[in-house]
Amino acid sequence: MTLHTRPRFLPLILLLATLITSLPAAAFAQMTPEQQAAMLLAGAKRAYNEKNYAFAAARFRDYIAKYGGNKDLPQARYGLALCLIDGPERNVDQAL
């Protein structure tokens, strides 16, 4: 290939890039409350597994405050209790 020849797929790549960048960002940003709750809970669990207990406890508390009626509320309460027991500042009374 010389400098003056262009790849066959260049027009297709440019078209796809234009389409992708022209899509509204809001379409990707909008999530249902159930999806937001699942994402928050997953982040809290990940932080707990990484032994970042303070961050995980804060995320579990956020979940409990925002999504108190959600079906996964027992998981969030259990995760918070584990953070309070396993973390550096153990607080068994709050965990109970």
A tleap script that builds the chain and sets N, CA, C and O, in Angstrom:
source leaprc.protein.ff14SB
mol = sequence {
  NMET THR LEU HIE THR ARG PRO ARG PHE LEU
  PRO LEU ILE LEU LEU LEU ALA THR LEU ILE
  THR SER LEU PRO ALA ALA ALA PHE ALA GLN
  MET THR PRO GLU GLN GLN ALA ALA MET LEU
  LEU ALA GLY ALA LYS ARG ALA TYR ASN GLU
  LYS ASN TYR ALA PHE ALA ALA ALA ARG PHE
  ARG ASP TYR ILE ALA LYS TYR GLY GLY ASN
  LYS ASP LEU PRO GLN ALA ARG TYR GLY LEU
  ALA LEU CYS LEU ILE ASP GLY PRO GLU ARG
  ASN VAL ASP GLN ALA CLEU
}
set mol.1.N position { 0.843 -1.161 0.000 }
set mol.1.CA position { 0.000 0.000 0.000 }
set mol.1.C position { 0.894 1.231 0.000 }
set mol.1.O position { 1.841 1.312 0.783 }
set mol.2.N position { 0.608 2.163 -0.849 }
set mol.2.CA position { 1.397 3.390 -0.919 }
set mol.2.C position { 0.689 4.481 -0.135 }
set mol.2.O position { -0.413 4.283 0.378 }
set mol.3.N position { 1.318 5.600 -0.054 }
set mol.3.CA position { 0.739 6.703 0.713 }
set mol.3.C position { -0.496 7.298 0.053 }
set mol.3.O position { -1.315 7.928 0.722 }
set mol.4.N position { -0.637 7.104 -1.257 }
set mol.4.CA position { -1.738 7.737 -1.969 }
set mol.4.C position { -2.972 6.849 -2.076 }
set mol.4.O position { -4.002 7.298 -2.579 }
set mol.5.N position { -2.896 5.635 -1.629 }
set mol.5.CA position { -4.077 4.771 -1.660 }
set mol.5.C position { -4.712 4.757 -0.280 }
set mol.5.O position { -4.024 4.831 0.739 }
set mol.6.N position { -6.014 4.662 -0.263 }
set mol.6.CA position { -6.707 4.636 1.018 }
set mol.6.C position { -7.368 3.276 1.192 }
set mol.6.O position { -7.696 2.611 0.210 }
set mol.7.N position { -7.558 2.871 2.413 }
set mol.7.CA position { -8.190 1.573 2.665 }
set mol.7.C position { -9.627 1.553 2.144 }
set mol.7.O position { -10.292 2.587 2.086 }
set mol.8.N position { -10.087 0.378 1.772 }
set mol.8.CA position { -11.448 0.235 1.256 }
set mol.8.C position { -12.494 0.524 2.315 }
set mol.8.O position { -13.597 0.968 1.994 }
set mol.9.N position { -12.168 0.283 3.543 }
set mol.9.CA position { -13.162 0.403 4.612 }
set mol.9.C position { -13.211 1.782 5.257 }
set mol.9.O position { -13.999 1.998 6.178 }
set mol.10.N position { -12.403 2.702 4.804 }
set mol.10.CA position { -12.368 4.032 5.409 }
set mol.10.C position { -13.732 4.722 5.367 }
set mol.10.O position { -14.153 5.253 6.395 }
set mol.11.N position { -14.449 4.745 4.231 }
set mol.11.CA position { -15.773 5.388 4.240 }
set mol.11.C position { -16.742 4.737 5.225 }
set mol.11.O position { -17.524 5.428 5.877 }
set mol.12.N position { -16.690 3.418 5.332 }
set mol.12.CA position { -17.568 2.718 6.267 }
set mol.12.C position { -17.211 3.068 7.708 }
set mol.12.O position { -18.104 3.276 8.529 }
set mol.13.N position { -15.947 3.132 8.019 }
set mol.13.CA position { -15.497 3.493 9.361 }
set mol.13.C position { -15.923 4.911 9.709 }
set mol.13.O position { -16.374 5.177 10.823 }
set mol.14.N position { -15.779 5.817 8.754 }
set mol.14.CA position { -16.189 7.205 8.995 }
set mol.14.C position { -17.697 7.312 9.195 }
set mol.14.O position { -18.159 8.083 10.037 }
set mol.15.N position { -18.454 6.555 8.438 }
set mol.15.CA position { -19.908 6.560 8.597 }
set mol.15.C position { -20.312 6.037 9.972 }
set mol.15.O position { -21.154 6.633 10.642 }
set mol.16.N position { -19.714 4.928 10.391 }
set mol.16.CA position { -20.024 4.375 11.709 }
set mol.16.C position { -19.628 5.334 12.825 }
set mol.16.O position { -20.371 5.496 13.793 }
set mol.17.N position { -18.481 5.963 12.700 }
set mol.17.CA position { -18.041 6.919 13.717 }
set mol.17.C position { -19.000 8.090 13.806 }
set mol.17.O position { -19.299 8.567 14.900 }
set mol.18.N position { -19.484 8.557 12.664 }
set mol.18.CA position { -20.444 9.664 12.656 }
set mol.18.C position { -21.751 9.262 13.319 }
set mol.18.O position { -22.323 10.031 14.092 }
set mol.19.N position { -22.224 8.056 13.017 }
set mol.19.CA position { -23.478 7.583 13.612 }
set mol.19.C position { -23.352 7.422 15.123 }
set mol.19.O position { -24.250 7.811 15.869 }
set mol.20.N position { -22.258 6.860 15.564 }
set mol.20.CA position { -22.077 6.625 16.997 }
set mol.20.C position { -21.975 7.938 17.752 }
set mol.20.O position { -22.568 8.079 18.822 }
set mol.21.N position { -21.244 8.891 17.227 }
set mol.21.CA position { -21.086 10.163 17.937 }
set mol.21.C position { -22.332 11.028 17.854 }
set mol.21.O position { -22.510 11.933 18.670 }
set mol.22.N position { -23.207 10.764 16.873 }
set mol.22.CA position { -24.412 11.576 16.760 }
set mol.22.C position { -25.557 11.063 17.625 }
set mol.22.O position { -26.559 11.760 17.788 }
set mol.23.N position { -25.431 9.861 18.184 }
set mol.23.CA position { -26.481 9.359 19.065 }
set mol.23.C position { -26.544 10.223 20.316 }
set mol.23.O position { -25.508 10.642 20.833 }
set mol.24.N position { -27.743 10.491 20.804 }
set mol.24.CA position { -27.832 11.318 22.005 }
set mol.24.C position { -27.234 10.602 23.216 }
set mol.24.O position { -27.486 9.419 23.443 }
set mol.25.N position { -26.455 11.328 23.971 }
set mol.25.CA position { -25.822 10.754 25.161 }
set mol.25.C position { -26.852 10.402 26.222 }
set mol.25.O position { -26.620 9.512 27.041 }
set mol.26.N position { -27.969 11.079 26.215 }
set mol.26.CA position { -28.998 10.812 27.216 }
set mol.26.C position { -29.575 9.421 27.078 }
set mol.26.O position { -30.022 8.836 28.065 }
set mol.27.N position { -29.573 8.880 25.872 }
set mol.27.CA position { -30.109 7.535 25.674 }
set mol.27.C position { -29.286 6.513 26.436 }
set mol.27.O position { -29.834 5.526 26.928 }
set mol.28.N position { -27.994 6.727 26.543 }
set mol.28.CA position { -27.138 5.810 27.278 }
set mol.28.C position { -27.182 6.089 28.778 }
set mol.28.O position { -27.015 5.174 29.585 }
set mol.29.N position { -27.403 7.334 29.150 }
set mol.29.CA position { -27.325 7.729 30.552 }
set mol.29.C position { -28.570 7.339 31.348 }
set mol.29.O position { -28.492 7.156 32.563 }
set mol.30.N position { -29.703 7.210 30.685 }
set mol.30.CA position { -30.932 6.933 31.413 }
set mol.30.C position { -31.023 5.452 31.763 }
set mol.30.O position { -30.928 4.573 30.908 }
set mol.31.N position { -31.207 5.222 33.038 }
set mol.31.CA position { -31.347 3.860 33.536 }
set mol.31.C position { -32.599 3.797 34.388 }
set mol.31.O position { -33.021 4.803 34.958 }
set mol.32.N position { -33.182 2.640 34.472 }
set mol.32.CA position { -34.351 2.473 35.316 }
set mol.32.C position { -33.908 2.487 36.781 }
set mol.32.O position { -32.737 2.238 37.066 }
set mol.33.N position { -34.810 2.770 37.700 }
set mol.33.CA position { -34.444 2.728 39.119 }
set mol.33.C position { -33.910 1.357 39.544 }
set mol.33.O position { -33.025 1.271 40.395 }
set mol.34.N position { -34.447 0.294 38.957 }
set mol.34.CA position { -33.962 -1.045 39.294 }
set mol.34.C position { -32.511 -1.228 38.854 }
set mol.34.O position { -31.710 -1.831 39.567 }
set mol.35.N position { -32.182 -0.704 37.676 }
set mol.35.CA position { -30.809 -0.791 37.184 }
set mol.35.C position { -29.863 0.048 38.046 }
set mol.35.O position { -28.741 -0.369 38.333 }
set mol.36.N position { -30.324 1.229 38.455 }
set mol.36.CA position { -29.505 2.077 39.318 }
set mol.36.C position { -29.255 1.394 40.655 }
set mol.36.O position { -28.145 1.434 41.184 }
set mol.37.N position { -30.299 0.766 41.197 }
set mol.37.CA position { -30.160 0.065 42.473 }
set mol.37.C position { -29.183 -1.092 42.354 }
set mol.37.O position { -28.330 -1.285 43.220 }
set mol.38.N position { -29.308 -1.861 41.280 }
set mol.38.CA position { -28.411 -3.000 41.073 }
set mol.38.C position { -26.966 -2.538 40.914 }
set mol.38.O position { -26.042 -3.184 41.409 }
set mol.39.N position { -26.779 -1.428 40.228 }
set mol.39.CA position { -25.431 -0.893 40.019 }
set mol.39.C position { -24.816 -0.416 41.343 }
set mol.39.O position { -23.637 -0.652 41.606 }
set mol.40.N position { -25.617 0.247 42.160 }
set mol.40.CA position { -25.135 0.717 43.453 }
set mol.40.C position { -24.781 -0.453 44.362 }
set mol.40.O position { -23.746 -0.429 45.029 }
set mol.41.N position { -25.624 -1.468 44.394 }
set mol.41.CA position { -25.374 -2.641 45.218 }
set mol.41.C position { -24.136 -3.397 44.731 }
set mol.41.O position { -23.336 -3.869 45.539 }
set mol.42.N position { -23.982 -3.509 43.427 }
set mol.42.CA position { -22.811 -4.198 42.873 }
set mol.42.C position { -21.528 -3.445 43.223 }
set mol.42.O position { -20.510 -4.068 43.522 }
set mol.43.N position { -21.568 -2.118 43.188 }
set mol.43.CA position { -20.400 -1.323 43.563 }
set mol.43.C position { -20.040 -1.489 45.028 }
set mol.43.O position { -18.863 -1.539 45.388 }
set mol.44.N position { -21.055 -1.573 45.866 }
set mol.44.CA position { -20.813 -1.773 47.295 }
set mol.44.C position { -20.200 -3.143 47.549 }
set mol.44.O position { -19.272 -3.276 48.348 }
set mol.45.N position { -20.718 -4.157 46.870 }
set mol.45.CA position { -20.167 -5.508 47.035 }
set mol.45.C position { -18.729 -5.581 46.541 }
set mol.45.O position { -17.883 -6.225 47.162 }
set mol.46.N position { -18.457 -4.917 45.421 }
set mol.46.CA position { -17.102 -4.904 44.878 }
set mol.46.C position { -16.139 -4.222 45.850 }
set mol.46.O position { -15.028 -4.705 46.070 }
set mol.47.N position { -16.565 -3.105 46.425 }
set mol.47.CA position { -15.724 -2.398 47.395 }
set mol.47.C position { -15.470 -3.268 48.624 }
set mol.47.O position { -14.362 -3.274 49.160 }
set mol.48.N position { -16.484 -4.000 49.072 }
set mol.48.CA position { -16.296 -4.893 50.211 }
set mol.48.C position { -15.283 -5.984 49.870 }
set mol.48.O position { -14.397 -6.278 50.672 }
set mol.49.N position { -15.408 -6.580 48.697 }
set mol.49.CA position { -14.480 -7.634 48.282 }
set mol.49.C position { -13.052 -7.131 48.153 }
set mol.49.O position { -12.100 -7.894 48.317 }
set mol.50.N position { -12.904 -5.839 47.858 }
set mol.50.CA position { -11.581 -5.228 47.760 }
set mol.50.C position { -11.093 -4.714 49.118 }
set mol.50.O position { -10.061 -4.049 49.210 }
set mol.51.N position { -11.850 -5.033 50.162 }
set mol.51.CA position { -11.537 -4.650 51.542 }
set mol.51.C position { -11.514 -3.129 51.757 }
set mol.51.O position { -10.799 -2.622 52.621 }
set mol.52.N position { -12.303 -2.427 50.965 }
set mol.52.CA position { -12.483 -0.988 51.124 }
set mol.52.C position { -13.780 -0.806 51.921 }
set mol.52.O position { -14.814 -0.409 51.385 }
set mol.53.N position { -13.685 -1.109 53.217 }
set mol.53.CA position { -14.873 -1.220 54.058 }
set mol.53.C position { -15.605 0.106 54.255 }
set mol.53.O position { -16.836 0.131 54.284 }
set mol.54.N position { -14.871 1.197 54.391 }
set mol.54.CA position { -15.528 2.489 54.609 }
set mol.54.C position { -16.358 2.880 53.386 }
set mol.54.O position { -17.500 3.318 53.520 }
set mol.55.N position { -15.784 2.722 52.207 }
set mol.55.CA position { -16.513 3.053 50.982 }
set mol.55.C position { -17.702 2.117 50.795 }
set mol.55.O position { -18.797 2.556 50.446 }
set mol.56.N position { -17.481 0.825 51.029 }
set mol.56.CA position { -18.562 -0.156 50.875 }
set mol.56.C position { -19.699 0.153 51.848 }
set mol.56.O position { -20.869 0.106 51.467 }
set mol.57.N position { -19.369 0.463 53.084 }
set mol.57.CA position { -20.407 0.774 54.071 }
set mol.57.C position { -21.210 2.002 53.642 }
set mol.57.O position { -22.431 2.034 53.793 }
set mol.58.N position { -20.524 3.002 53.111 }
set mol.58.CA position { -21.220 4.203 52.641 }
set mol.58.C position { -22.164 3.859 51.489 }
set mol.58.O position { -23.289 4.355 51.443 }
set mol.59.N position { -21.716 3.015 50.563 }
set mol.59.CA position { -22.575 2.625 49.430 }
set mol.59.C position { -23.748 1.770 49.900 }
set mol.59.O position { -24.861 1.931 49.400 }
set mol.60.N position { -23.519 0.865 50.848 }
set mol.60.CA position { -24.629 0.073 51.377 }
set mol.60.C position { -25.641 0.986 52.072 }
set mol.60.O position { -26.848 0.789 51.936 }
set mol.61.N position { -25.158 1.977 52.811 }
set mol.61.CA position { -26.064 2.926 53.472 }
set mol.61.C position { -26.856 3.731 52.443 }
set mol.61.O position { -28.051 3.968 52.620 }
set mol.62.N position { -26.181 4.154 51.359 }
set mol.62.CA position { -26.874 4.871 50.289 }
set mol.62.C position { -27.989 4.010 49.698 }
set mol.62.O position { -29.101 4.482 49.460 }
set mol.63.N position { -27.666 2.744 49.469 }
set mol.63.CA position { -28.647 1.822 48.907 }
set mol.63.C position { -29.852 1.694 49.836 }
set mol.63.O position { -30.998 1.758 49.390 }
set mol.64.N position { -29.589 1.515 51.116 }
set mol.64.CA position { -30.673 1.347 52.084 }
set mol.64.C position { -31.546 2.604 52.141 }
set mol.64.O position { -32.770 2.513 52.236 }
set mol.65.N position { -30.905 3.776 52.083 }
set mol.65.CA position { -31.657 5.030 52.138 }
set mol.65.C position { -32.481 5.262 50.871 }
set mol.65.O position { -33.632 5.692 50.956 }
set mol.66.N position { -31.912 4.984 49.708 }
set mol.66.CA position { -32.588 5.286 48.447 }
set mol.66.C position { -33.565 4.202 48.009 }
set mol.66.O position { -34.618 4.496 47.443 }
set mol.67.N position { -33.211 2.956 48.272 }
set mol.67.CA position { -33.988 1.839 47.748 }
set mol.67.C position { -34.471 0.930 48.864 }
set mol.67.O position { -34.325 -0.290 48.781 }
set mol.68.N position { -35.040 1.509 49.896 }
set mol.68.CA position { -35.492 0.762 51.057 }
set mol.68.C position { -36.591 -0.240 50.771 }
set mol.68.O position { -36.787 -1.174 51.548 }
set mol.69.N position { -37.308 -0.070 49.681 }
set mol.69.CA position { -38.372 -1.001 49.343 }
set mol.69.C position { -37.965 -2.026 48.305 }
set mol.69.O position { -38.797 -2.815 47.857 }
set mol.70.N position { -36.716 -2.027 47.921 }
set mol.70.CA position { -36.244 -2.927 46.862 }
set mol.70.C position { -36.121 -4.351 47.381 }
set mol.70.O position { -35.918 -4.573 48.574 }
set mol.71.N position { -36.245 -5.306 46.481 }
set mol.71.CA position { -36.185 -6.725 46.850 }
set mol.71.C position { -34.818 -7.142 47.372 }
set mol.71.O position { -34.719 -8.145 48.080 }
set mol.72.N position { -33.773 -6.411 47.049 }
set mol.72.CA position { -32.417 -6.759 47.481 }
set mol.72.C position { -31.997 -6.038 48.767 }
set mol.72.O position { -30.818 -6.033 49.120 }
set mol.73.N position { -32.945 -5.443 49.452 }
set mol.73.CA position { -32.638 -4.741 50.699 }
set mol.73.C position { -31.939 -5.639 51.725 }
set mol.73.O position { -30.994 -5.180 52.367 }
set mol.74.N position { -32.359 -6.895 51.908 }
set mol.74.CA position { -31.640 -7.757 52.869 }
set mol.74.C position { -30.160 -7.942 52.520 }
set mol.74.O position { -29.321 -8.038 53.416 }
set mol.75.N position { -29.836 -7.993 51.230 }
set mol.75.CA position { -28.431 -8.113 50.834 }
set mol.75.C position { -27.639 -6.883 51.247 }
set mol.75.O position { -26.503 -6.994 51.707 }
set mol.76.N position { -28.240 -5.712 51.083 }
set mol.76.CA position { -27.562 -4.468 51.451 }
set mol.76.C position { -27.364 -4.389 52.969 }
set mol.76.O position { -26.304 -3.976 53.440 }
set mol.77.N position { -28.370 -4.779 53.716 }
set mol.77.CA position { -28.239 -4.765 55.179 }
set mol.77.C position { -27.169 -5.748 55.642 }
set mol.77.O position { -26.382 -5.443 56.539 }
set mol.78.N position { -27.146 -6.912 55.034 }
set mol.78.CA position { -26.138 -7.925 55.386 }
set mol.78.C position { -24.739 -7.427 55.017 }
set mol.78.O position { -23.795 -7.596 55.789 }
set mol.79.N position { -24.607 -6.819 53.848 }
set mol.79.CA position { -23.321 -6.271 53.434 }
set mol.79.C position { -22.842 -5.182 54.371 }
set mol.79.O position { -21.659 -5.120 54.705 }
set mol.80.N position { -23.755 -4.320 54.798 }
set mol.80.CA position { -23.394 -3.271 55.749 }
set mol.80.C position { -22.949 -3.878 57.070 }
set mol.80.O position { -21.968 -3.431 57.664 }
set mol.81.N position { -23.664 -4.886 57.526 }
set mol.81.CA position { -23.279 -5.550 58.781 }
set mol.81.C position { -21.888 -6.162 58.664 }
set mol.81.O position { -21.089 -6.066 59.596 }
set mol.82.N position { -21.594 -6.789 57.532 }
set mol.82.CA position { -20.260 -7.353 57.339 }
set mol.82.C position { -19.186 -6.273 57.351 }
set mol.82.O position { -18.108 -6.475 57.910 }
set mol.83.N position { -19.470 -5.140 56.746 }
set mol.83.CA position { -18.509 -4.033 56.753 }
set mol.83.C position { -18.253 -3.543 58.172 }
set mol.83.O position { -17.118 -3.242 58.542 }
set mol.84.N position { -19.321 -3.466 58.962 }
set mol.84.CA position { -19.170 -2.983 60.330 }
set mol.84.C position { -18.433 -3.986 61.214 }
set mol.84.O position { -17.806 -3.597 62.200 }
set mol.85.N position { -18.501 -5.254 60.874 }
set mol.85.CA position { -17.803 -6.281 61.653 }
set mol.85.C position { -16.372 -6.478 61.167 }
set mol.85.O position { -15.450 -6.599 61.974 }
set mol.86.N position { -16.186 -6.509 59.853 }
set mol.86.CA position { -14.879 -6.804 59.280 }
set mol.86.C position { -13.974 -5.585 59.144 }
set mol.86.O position { -12.758 -5.730 59.011 }
set mol.87.N position { -14.542 -4.405 59.176 }
set mol.87.CA position { -13.763 -3.185 58.959 }
set mol.87.C position { -12.824 -2.880 60.111 }
set mol.87.O position { -12.886 -3.522 61.160 }
set mol.88.N position { -11.957 -1.900 59.915 }
set mol.88.CA position { -10.975 -1.558 60.949 }
set mol.88.C position { -11.612 -0.984 62.214 }
set mol.88.O position { -11.087 -1.165 63.313 }
set mol.89.N position { -12.730 -0.300 62.060 }
set mol.89.CA position { -13.438 0.251 63.219 }
set mol.89.C position { -14.656 -0.636 63.487 }
set mol.89.O position { -15.778 -0.312 63.097 }
set mol.90.N position { -14.417 -1.722 64.137 }
set mol.90.CA position { -15.496 -2.686 64.383 }
set mol.90.C position { -16.581 -2.087 65.267 }
set mol.90.O position { -16.318 -1.469 66.298 }
set mol.91.N position { -17.806 -2.298 64.817 }
set mol.91.CA position { -18.943 -1.801 65.565 }
set mol.91.C position { -20.037 -2.861 65.506 }
set mol.91.O position { -20.928 -2.825 64.657 }
set mol.92.N position { -19.936 -3.796 66.431 }
set mol.92.CA position { -20.861 -4.924 66.451 }
set mol.92.C position { -22.274 -4.461 66.808 }
set mol.92.O position { -23.249 -5.017 66.304 }
set mol.93.N position { -22.392 -3.458 67.666 }
set mol.93.CA position { -23.716 -2.958 68.054 }
set mol.93.C position { -24.486 -2.431 66.836 }
set mol.93.O position { -25.667 -2.731 66.664 }
set mol.94.N position { -23.814 -1.651 66.002 }
set mol.94.CA position { -24.480 -1.142 64.790 }
set mol.94.C position { -24.773 -2.272 63.818 }
set mol.94.O position { -25.790 -2.247 63.126 }
set mol.95.N position { -23.901 -3.255 63.761 }
set mol.95.CA position { -24.095 -4.386 62.848 }
set mol.95.C position { -25.355 -5.165 63.210 }
set mol.95.O position { -26.066 -5.657 62.335 }
set mol.96.N position { -25.620 -5.268 64.504 }
set mol.96.CA position { -26.831 -5.975 64.934 }
set mol.96.C position { -28.052 -5.164 64.558 }
set mol.96.O position { -29.178 -5.581 64.831 }
savepdb mol mol.pdb
quit
